[in-house]
């Protein structure tokens, strides 16, 4: 069943919240010893013993990967507007933004709002290009999964590292210092030690 982008995007956060709630519930049950292996091994419901941390971890990873794949498979046809089995950058932007988006990665705009939007589009375009493994300038379903859920696809790890470095490495020395990671604490009057206690 096809859904409009508004319906799709209003639904997705609730699905994520449901998964996060389930994960937190499982972690709490595991910590209290109240979770059985039947949750992890759904096909062996007669087995009931306390699941190990490794089993819970594997189960959670499987749930997230299954959700990511289901989500990509469900959303792919909406973005593949010409039904050629590929999602181009223009198709993606027409569905998501209602217009095509040209990205000038080297430009720096004076208007802070426009610069922020340009930065976000450039970041999104980098993720799109990184997911495009075959260099076709369009994403097949597997590449679309990598683009929409980069944390669930191994080859996107380098992108994730680059993304974190570009966001936190303010002095561009190739390292993230503690103060860069925590941010400017003077704005809220907290010391680094106080901020660390919150983690």
N, C-alpha and C positions, 0 to 999 in steps of 0.2 A: 504494500500500500504506500503510495507516494504521499509525502507530507510537505507542507510548505516550510521554508527555512525558519520562519517564526515559530512554528510548532516544534520543529526539530531542535532549535536552540533552547526553547523553553523547557523541553523534556530532558535534554542531556544533563544539565546540572543536577536534577533530581536523581538521575541514574547514578551519577558520581557520588552524591550524598548517600544513596542507598548502599553502594559498595563500601564507602568509607565507614558508614555506620556498622555494616556487617563485619568489616575488618576490626574495628574497635571492639565490638561485641565479642568476636572470636578471641582477640587478645586478652580481654578481661576474663573470659571463661577459661582460657588456657592458663592464665596466671593463677586462677583459683583452683585449677585441677578439675574443672567441671565439664571439660569438652571431651567428647569421645572420638575415636578414630572414624566412626561412621560419617562424620562430617567431611573428613579428608577422603576416605574411601567410600564414596557413595554407593558403589556396587556391592559392598560387603556390609550391609546394615546389621547383620547379626553380631559383628565384632564390636565389643565395647571395652576399650581401654583408653587411658589418657594419651592423647596425641602429643608427640614431641614437638619442640620448637621448630625443628627442621620440617616436619610434616605440615605444620601450620603455615610456615613460610612458603613451602611449595604449593600448598593449596591456595593461598592468597595470590601468589604469582600466577597460578593457572586461572583464577577468577578474573584478575585484571587483564591478562592476555586474551581470554575469551571475550570479555567485554569490549576490548579494543578492536578485535577482529569483527565481532558482531556490529559494532558501531560503524566501522569503516565500510563493511559490506552494505549496511543499511543506508548510509549517507552517499556512497559512491554514485549511484544512479542519479541522484539529485544534482550533483556537480558535473556529471558527464552529460551535458545538455544536448550534444549532437549524437549521442549514443554510439561513439566509435570505440568505446572501451578504454578511453584515456581522458584524463582531466588536465586541460591546459591551464596555464596561469590565468589567462583571460576568462575561461569558463569559471574557474574557482572564484575570481573576483566579481564576476557578474552575479553569481548566486549569493556570495557573502556580502558584498558592498553595493551591488546594483549598478556597478560601472567598472570599467577596466582600470587598472592601477599601473602607472609607469613609475618605476623606482630609479631615482638617481642616487646611488649609494655615496657618491662623493660630495653631494650638495650639503650645505648647512644653511637652513632657512632662518631668517631673523625672527619671525613670529614663533614664539615658544610652542603654541598649539600645533601649528603646521609642522614644525620641526619634530615634535613628539610623534605626530602621525607619520611623517616621512621615515623616522627611525623605526617605528613599529612595522611599517610596510617593508622596509629594507630587511629587517630581521626575519619577517615572514617569507620574503623572497629567497633569502639565504637558506632557510629551512626547506623550501620547495625545491630549490636547486640541489641541495644535499640529498634529498630523498629521491631525486631523479637519477637513479643508478645507471640507466642505459643511455642517458644524455639525449633523450628524445624531445626534451622541452615539454613533456607531458607525463602524467603519472598514471601507471596502470594500478590495479587494485592493491598489489603488494606495496608499491611505492606510495600510494595514497595512505595506506596504513602507517607507513614510516613517517609521512608528513603530518598526519593528524594525531598520531600517538608515538612520538619519537622515543619516549622512554621505554617502549615495549619492543623496540627493534634494535638489535645489536649494532648494526652498521651506523646507527645514528649517534652512537656514543661520542664520536669525535665532534659532531655538531654540538652536542650538549656541553661538552668541555669548552669549546670555542665560545658558546653562548654565555656560559657562566663567566669565563675570563673577560669577555667584552663588557659584561655588565658590572663586574666587581673590580677588575684591575684598572683602577682609575689613573694610576701613574704609568700604565702601559709598559711595565717592566717584565711581564710574563709571569708574575707571581701575584697571589692575593694575600695581602697582609691581614693581620687580625683587624686592624682599624678599617681597612677597605671592606672586609667581610661584614663587620658589624655596622659600619656606616658612621655618619656624623652624629655622635652622641651629645654634642653640645646643644643641639636644637631642643632636646627634651631634658637636659640637665643630668643625665645618667652617666655614671662612670662605666668603664668597660666591665669591671667586676659585677656591677649591678645588672648590666645587660646580659652577661653570661649566666647569671643565676636564673634568668627568665627561660633559658634553654633548658 
